[in-house]
């Protein structure tokens, strides 16, 4: 989802997310924030409109999830769907809308500090960050300010009637070395944890469960300190969630090359987008993991 600082938007006089943004709308809002935040009292040398993680997922995860046919292309060796997402990411760096990738990696800048201390007005982040932010605002590790959650911006080149995002699951495993009453108890725990009651227990501490219901949502948004406006509730409950990583033979190998060759090469400025994708594609082909 997109976390955003309501106070920064209001003080700068910039329209906040309304649930319909594409990545182009996100870029325009960031450009407007960059222009207006200094006049609102924010330090132009240390405060940014957004924080762009150094992670592969916040470019490639959105690209594959929001581009029709990309999951098939992933295993066929066609990574052209990545290009517009990297063009935007480089634009954000070039225009100073975010700390650049090299600085993020060399100085180990952390997103919690950037957003929590109001050094960034917008942050694409997983739902679990809400619990961290609530906790840090209570402890004083984060500033006190009004914040909200919005649907993640969408691919401007695709038509969709719903928010498309990505996620990665956290699983529960039962040991193969247990039997009898221990095995029965373990299975009962997994059943409880993945059902409504276990989900309500997670929701009470601001953690997003896999199981959704009206009761779970009500519990989640009644957490003290949680953003509970209508848009935050909509962003949390209404979306199509695709897997971050296409699942199949060769996934790990492909993702590793797309990270070390493509993502790092492009974001560090050592390779052009076309050259990095071409080199990464050839390296993946050489590994022999693509579908014939």
N, C-alpha and C positions, 0 to 999 in steps of 0.2 A: 504494500500500500504506500501511499504518499503521506508522510507526516509533515505538518506545516505549522509554523509559528503564527498564530492568529494576530498576536500583538504587532509583530513586525510588518505584516501585511497592512494592518489597519493604520499604523503610524506612518507608513510610507505612502498610503493612499492607493494601494494596488489591489485590484479585485482578487479575492481569495479563490481557491479551487471550488468549482461548483458541481463536480461529478461528471463533467462532459469533456474534460481536457484530453487532447491528443498530445504527443510529445512536442509538436510544434507550438501548441498553446503553452505548454510548460516552459519552452524556450523563451517565448515572448514575455511571459510573466517574470522569468529570471532576468531578462534584459531590462525590464521596467524597474524591477527591484534594485538592480545594480545602479541605475540612474537616480533613484529616489531615496534609497536607504541613507546615504550620507546626510541629506537634508533633514532626515528624521532623527538624526543624532547618532547614527551608527558609524563606526570607524571604517572608512573605505579601504584601509590597508589590511584589515584583519577580519572583516565581516563579509560573507559571501551570500548570494541568493540561494545557492544550493550546496550540498555536499555530495560529490560523486565518489563512491567507493572505488578502491583500487581493484576490487574483485571482478573476475571474469563474468560472474553471473549477472551483474547488474547491467551488462551490455548484451551478452550472448543469451542469457536466460530469457530476457524480454523479447529478444529478436526471434528465438525459436518458438516461444509460446504464442507470440502475437502475429506470426506470419503463416498464412495458409500454405500447407504442404511442406513446411520446414522440417517436420519430424521425419518425413521420408527422405528429404534432401540430405539430412544429417548423415544417414547411412549410405547415401549414394555419392557423397563427395562433392556436393554442390553447396557451397557456403556463401553464395552471393547474397542471401537474405541478411547477412551480417552488415553489409556495406552501409546502408542508410543509418543504422544504429551507431556505427562508428563515426560516420560523418557528423552526426549530432554531438557525440561525446567529444570529438576533437574541437568542434565549434565552441562548446562550453568551456573547454580549457583555453582556447585561443582568446576568447572574449573576457576571460577572467571571471566567469560566472561561478567557478568552483576552484578549489585548490587543485593544481595539476597533478597528474598521476605520479610523476617522478618525485614531487615533494611529499605526497601522501606516503609513498613507500620509503623514502629516505629518512623522513622525520617521524614515521610511525604515528601520524595524526590519527586520532580515533573519532569515529562518527558520534559516539556518545558525548564527547566533550564539545564537538563542533555544534551539534544541535542543542545539547543540554545547557550550554553556556551562551546560547544565542549568537553563535558565530556563523550559523547557516539558517536560512529561513525555511528551506525545504530539504527533505531527506527521504528518498526511496528506501524503504526498510521493511523487514518482515514484521508480521503482527506481534510477534513475541516482544518486540522492543517497547511496546506500550507498558508492559509490566515493569521493565527496567526504568523507563522514564518516570513512572508513578513513584517507584521506590526512591529514585535519585532526587526527585523534587521534595520528597518527605525528609530525606536525610540531609539535604543541603548540597549534595554533590552536583545537582543541576539547579539552574536558576528557577525562580517562580515566574511562570508566564502561561498564558492561555495557548493551548495547542489543540490540534484536531487531526483526524485521519480522513483522507480522501481516496477515492479509487485511483489506482495507478494510471498514469496517462496511457493512451492507446496509440497503436500504430496509425499514423495519419494516412497511410497508403492502403489500409484495409477497412472495409465496411463491416461494422459489428453492432449488434443491438444489446450487447452486454459487455461488462468489464472482463477482459481476459488478462489473467496474471499467472504467476507460476509459484510453485511451492516445492519443498522437499520434506518428506515425512520423517518423523522420529518414531522408530518402531519399538515394539515390545517382543522379547524373545523368551521362550520357555526352554530350559536346559534339557538336552536329550539324555542326561545322566540321572534324571530323577524319575521316580515311579510312585505308584500307590497314592497315599494321602497327599504327599508333597506335589505330585503331578496334578492331582485333582484341584488342590488349593491354588496352584499356579494358573491353571486354566480358568478358574473362577475369578481370579484377580484380573487377568487379561480381559475377560468378558465384562467385568465391572468397569475397569479403567477405560475401555473403549466404548462404553455405553453412556447413557444420559447422566447417570449418577456420578460416574468418574469425571465426565466432562464438566459437570457443575462444580465439582471440587477444584478442578483446574481453573475454571472461570472465576471462582472466588478470589484467586490470587492473581488475576489478570493475565493468565496464560491461555492462549488460543488452543482449544482442543480440535480433534478431527471431526467429532460428532457435533452437529449443529441442531438446535431446536429453539423455539421461542423461550423456553425456560432457561436454557444455557445462555442465550443472548441477554436476557434480563439480568441474570446473575453477573455476567461479565461487565455489563455497563453500569451496574450498581456498585462496583468496586470504588472505594473512596479515592478520588484523584483522577479517575479515568475520564477521558473525553467522552461525552455522552450526547453530543448534538446529533441531529438527524443524519448529516452527511457521514459522520464517523460510523454510525450504526449501519448505514447503507454500504459503506466501503467494506465493513467487516463481514457483513452477512450476504451480500449479493455480488457474486462474481463466478466466472468460470475459471477453475484452477487447473492449469496444465502442469505436467511434471517439469521440473527445472532441467533434468537430463533425460533425453530420449533413452529408453531402456532397450538394450539388445546386445548381441555379441559385438565386442569392440568398443563399447561405450567409454570405458576408462581410457583406452588408448587414444581415441579420437578427442576426448575432452582434454587430455593432457597436452596434445599438440595444439589444440585450439587456444589453450591458455598460454603455454610457454612460447609458442611461435607467433600466433596471430594476435592475441590480446596484448601481451607484453610488447611485442614489436610495434604495434600500432600506437598504443597509449604512451609508450616511452619516446616515440618520435624517431625510432631507428629504422622503421620501414613504413612505406606508404601502405594504405589500405589494400590496394590491389596486389602489391608485391607480397605482403604478409599473408593474404588469403591464398595466393597462388603457391607460395612456399609451403604453407601449412597443408594445403590440399595434396601437394605432391608427397610430403612426408607421410601423410595418412595413407595414401595409395601404396607407398613403399612398405607400409606395415602389413598390408594384405588383409585389412579388416573391413573393407567396404563390400557392400552387396554387389553382386555381379549382375 
